Structures are given as C-alpha cells and as structure tokens.
C-alpha cells in the first residue's frame, strides 16, 4: 500500500504526468458513495472512449452508471470500491465484460478485462484513494473459448505432454476420457477401462482420505485437485495428479466435472527419497540428543544444592532447548511417514479429557509464562491413537503460548457435539488474518508479518496436526482475527 509521503519528493505536476502515461489506471477518491475521479491515464480514457475533462471531478457512477442490480454480484463496481474502502485490502476482479467502441467504425466490440483495485492510505492509515487498474484480457478469454470449441486439437496437445483429459457427468455417472488415460493407469492401448476400474486402482487409504474428501469439497467449491497413489496391473506403485473444475446447472447443482490427470511418479519418487533421507538423519540425531538430555538431568541432580543460581538456570534452559530439538526431530520423522502414507494409527478407547489434562501439566512444566485453564466436563471417550492426538493437543497449546503475550490466559475446552468430541484451544495472541487462514495448515507455511518474524518455527506443527486429524476422519479449523487472538478447533468421532 502507498501513503501521501510516497509523492512528497516529486516535482509539482510530475506525479500527474507519470500517472497519465501509466497503463489503464484510474485514481478514485474514497468518498463513498460518490467515489470522485481525480486522475485518469491516457490508456483508461482510450478504453472507455471518454475525455479527461469530461470525467475529472465527477463521481465514478456519474460517468459509468451502475447498471448492475444483481445483489449477489460481488464483482459489481460499487460493491468492490466499498469493500476496498472498508477493509483496506486489495481486491481483484479476474474477468468482466466491458465493450469498447471501435475508433473508426464507432461500433461496439466485445472485450473482457481484468481489474485490480488497490487502496491508497493517507498518513493516518485511512484509505484515501483507490487505484483502479484494468488490463485487456480479451485475447485470453477468446483463446479459452477457442480451446473449448476445438476439443480434438486440445486432446492432441494434452496427450503430447502426457496429460489425460476426463469428463464426468455427475448425475448419470457417465465417464469419458482421452486415450492417454489408459497408459497412465498402466494398461496396454485399446484396453477398456471404466470409472469403477480406475478407482479400484487407487490406494484404499488415499481413496478414503484424499480422493473422496477432495470430491466432496469440489461439489461445494467448484475446484478439484489432489495427488494419490495408484497400483498398476504389474503391482508397481505410481503417483497421479488430478485437477479439475465442477460445472453447475441453472439451479446451482453440480452436473459435470472436467479435468486432467498426469503421472507424477518420478517427481514423487524424488520426494520420497528426500523424506527417507530426512527420516534417516532425524533418527541418527535422536541418539546423541537422548544422551545429552540424560547428562543434563544427571547434572541437575548433582547440582541441586549449588548456590550459584546461574548454574541452575543454565541447566533448565539447556534442557528446554534439547526438548525443543527433540520435538522438531519427531516432527520431521512424522512428516517422513505421512508423505508416503506410512503413518500407522494405534487406536484405543480413552477419555480425551484426561489426555488434555496430561498435555496441560506437561506444558506448565515446559513453560510457566502463561495461565493454562481447563475445566473438564464428565468423561468424553474417543477411539483414537492416544499418542498422536496428544501430539495435536500439545502442539496447539504450544502454539497458543508461542503466539500470545506472557501472562495471558490460554484456555482449553472439550465438549461432545452429536457423534464428535470437539477440542478448542483459545488464546489472546496476535491472531491470523483472513488471507492466511485457508493456508495455515499447509506444509511449511508461515504467516509473513512483523509480529511473526521473531517467532521461530518451520511451519510443520499445524500441517502434522491436520494430517493426524484427517487420518482419524475428523476436522480441524481456526477462527481468528488479527490482534484479537485465535481459537483452534478439532473434532474426532466419539467412541461407539
């Protein structure tokens, strides 16, 4: 974002000249609902077939009447400008239609545009202007339409790159695909395959935890994407990447899926070799760390009566660092198991409230800087891997401590909701912005802001927690707002 100081050192009139020569830009004052036009580039005037003197000082909707009355259209200009002013966040409109007048024939020509709306802040941090920039994407839109109409050419190009194209009619379960599909699933040319037969080749664990989950999400979001293992007829294991989109009918019901499949076995094998190396290195590091921890504990025992407080403090800090390193190594070991699907669950029936109590007691020993609160309500029994669920709880408590002020309260709740047990970890920390929340459970993802830069971590804890919960057929999510704390939730099925 920019502020008034960005132009303080420019000679008078130079900023106006530079702006007028910029590509497709309009500067609008954030004085809703008028949105006064204060500057326009030559390209923008050319696109809209208006003159600068006709629009400067006028409200945007005086020049370009707001004819879009659909209340559900989030791309309408008035809604977009208002949201940018209220939220202070950049808002893009990927594609919209605005026909331009031909300079010679004066006839309207069909054109498509991509629009970016950037807030410009004043010295007090308030949105003072909105920079509206448009780019002509008519060529890309027409190319996409031509690609759809020229299906045979597209199939040939796809097959040349190893892609298989597929088309699934959802209600009728009619499955069509390009010839490359047969080769990707390890069959000789002209082999007859069906939707059921290709699904039978998918690893059962991946079918349950990856494919079906992605399919159900796609029916809501419209986007379909996953990676999974398949078994060829010769029993060799291969990997595929599937991407697609869902088409909806006039009643907004999913009716068709279109997508591609590509073999990614080689790249996955490289990744597995990398994970094997991480596992081996992490395993080798465990032995010296275990010895180091033992020696520190022996020293603590021998120096209990030592009068020098520095010795005692140093040993406590050394033990804490060894524990952190051990936790990191265990995290990397778990990643090396999760990636190729080797993570095994050892389920048993247990009271999750007792497990939470144990995790809190351990956290109090490791860090006495926060107030940890938990009030169990009766017995809540689940059938799960006790060690793995304990790892998730400890990780969420550790994160709450790490990202909230010293002395603040971290509260843990556990309740039964229907057939699930839901655990919540609530902190009063720095919070997570909306744009980061969908990505927070991705592997190695870390929020980039000033409040987070001094907090150590590799971005694997939440990823591991998400994978563990999903393996239990549960859900994990976050509710948060910046500077207002976060609540991490997860739910797993109750014991029958």
Residue, then its C-alpha position, 0 to 999 in steps of 0.5 A: x500500500x502507498x501513503x501521501x509521503x510516497x509523492x512528497x519528493x516529486x516535482x509539482x505536476x510530475x506525479x500527474x504526468x507519470x500517472x497519465x502515461x501509466x497503463x489503464x489506471x484510474x485514481x478514485x477518491x474514497x468518498x463513498x458513495x460518490x467515489x470522485x475521479x481525480x486522475x485518469x491515464x491516457x490508456x483508461x480514457x482510450x478504453x472507455x472512449x471518454x475525455x479527461x475533462x469530461x470525467x475529472x471531478x465527477x463521481x465514478x457512477x456519474x460517468x459509468x452508471x451502475x447498471x448492475x442490480x444483481x445483489x449477489x454480484x460481488x464483482x459489481x463496481x460499487x460493491x468492490x470500491x466499498x469493500x476496498x474502502x472498508x477493509x483496506x485490502x486489495x481486491x481483484x476482479x479476474x474477468x468482466x465484460x466491458x465493450x469498447x467502441x471501435x475508433x473508426x467504425x464507432x461500433x461496439x466490440x466485445x472485450x473482457x478485462x481484468x481489474x485490480x483495485x488497490x487502496x491508497x492510505x493517507x498518513x493516518x492509515x485511512x484509505x484515501x484513494x483507490x487505484x483502479x487498474x484494468x488490463x485487456x484480457x480479451x485475447x485470453x478469454x477468446x483463446x479459452x473459448x477457442x480451446x473449448x470449441x476445438x476439443x480434438x486439437x486440445x486432446x492432441x496437445x494434452x496427450x503430447x505432454x502426457x496429460x489425460x483429459x476426463x469428463x464426468x457427468x455427475x448425475x448419470x455417472x457417465x465417464x469419458x476420457x482421452x486415450x492417454x488415460x489408459x497408459x497412465x493407469x498402466x494398461x496396454x492401448x485399446x484396453x477398456x477401462x471404466x470409472x469403477x476400474x480406475x478407482x479400484x486402482x487407487x490406494x484404499x487409504x488415499x481413496x478414503x482420505x484424499x480422493x473422496x474428501x477432495x470430491x466432496x469439497x469440489x461439489x461445494x467449491x467448484x475446484x478439484x485437485x489432489x495427488x494419490x497413489x495408484x497400483x498398476x496391473x504389474x503391482x508397481x506403485x505410481x503417483x497421479x495428479x488430478x485437477x479439475x473444475x465442477x460445472x453447475x446447472x441453472x439451479x446451482x447443482x453440480x452436473x459435470x466435472x472436467x479435468x486432467x490427470x498426469x503421472x507424477x511418479x518420478x517427481x514423487x519418487x524424488x520426494x520420497x527419497x528426500x523424506x527417507x533421507x530426512x527420516x534417516x538423519x532425524x533418527x541418527x540425531x535422536x541418539x546423541x540428543x537422548x544422551x545429552x538430555x540424560x547428562x543434563x538431568x544427571x547434572x541437575x541432580x548433582x547440582x541441586x544444592x549449588x548456590x550459584x543460581x546461574x548454574x541452575x538456570x543454565x541447566x533448565x534452559x539447556x534442557x528446554x532447548x534439547x526438548x525443543x530439538x527433540x520435538x522438531x526431530x519427531x516432527x520431521x520423522x512424522x512428516x517422513x511417514x505421512x508423505x508416503x502414507x506410512x503413518x500407522x494409527x494405534x487406536x484405543x478407547x480413552x477419555x480425551x479429557x484426561x489426555x488434555x489434562x496430561x498435555x496441560x501439566x506437561x506444558x506448565x512444566x515446559x513453560x510457566x509464562x502463561x495461565x493454562x485453564x481447563x475445566x473438564x466436563x464428565x468423561x468424553x471417550x474417543x477411539x483414537x491413537x492416544x499418542x498422536x492426538x496428544x501430539x495435536x493437543x500439545x502442539x496447539x497449546x504450544x502454539x497458543x503460548x508461542x503466539x500470545x503475550x506472557x501472562x495471558x490466559x490460554x484456555x482449553x475446552x472439550x465438549x461432545x457435539x452429536x457423534x464428535x468430541x470437539x477440542x478448542x484451544x483459545x488464546x489472546x495472541x496476535x491472531x491470523x488474518x483472513x488471507x492466511x487462514x485457508x493456508x495455515x495448515x499447509x506444509x511449511x507455511x508461515x504467516x509473513x508479518x512483523x509480529x511473526x518474524x521473531x517467532x521461530x518455527x518451520x511451519x510443520x506443527x499445524x500441517x502434522x496436526x491436520x494430517x493426524x486429524x484427517x487420518x482419524x476422519x475428523x476436522x480441524x479449523x481456526x477462527x481468528x482475527x488479527x490482534x484479537x487472538x485465535x481459537x483452534x478447533x478439532x473434532x474426532x468421532x466419539x467412541x461407539 
